[in-house]
Amino acid sequence: MKKLQKGRKFNRERDQRRALLKTLAVSLLLKEKIKTTEAKAKELSPFVQRKITRAKKGDLSARRYLLTLFPERVVRKLIDDLGARYKDRQGGYTRVIKLGQRKSDSAKMAIIELV
């Protein structure tokens, strides 16, 4: 029996999907608020939240793991700023605010931001 798969494909191959999530995550972590499509925002939210939870530990293994995904300045901000900011919070680090449709192709738009 065929089962449903988790996650969206975005009409991309696996490596392209991963690259898309990484670049969106870098933009979100540096700017703390980005505007994108609703589907991308919903897919990005748990990805970023897992990385913030990992950064809250702040140990060497967490830093090395994050360095495999993100550039040095993003990892520094994750561990030093965001890890300290969300130290007492038990999750729910992002917020997705739905906007209207984009005029050109009627795609549903959303703002994703760090709480």
CORSULBEL-V326384 format. One line per field, one symbol per residue. ss: DSSP state (2 for helix, 1 for strand, 0 for the rest). burial: b if it has 16 or more other ideal C-beta (glycine too) atoms within 10 Angstrom, else e. A space follows every 10 residues. Layout:
BEGIN
ss->???
burial->???
END
This chain:
BEGIN
ss->0000000000 0002222222 2222222222 2011111222 2222222222 2222222002 2222222220 0222222222 2222200000 0001111111 1000000111 11110
burial->eeeeeeeeee eeeeeebeee beebbbbbbe eeebebbbeb bebbbebbbe bbbbbbeeee ebbebbeebb eeebbebbbe ebbeebeeee eebbeeeeee eeeeeeeebb ebbbe
END
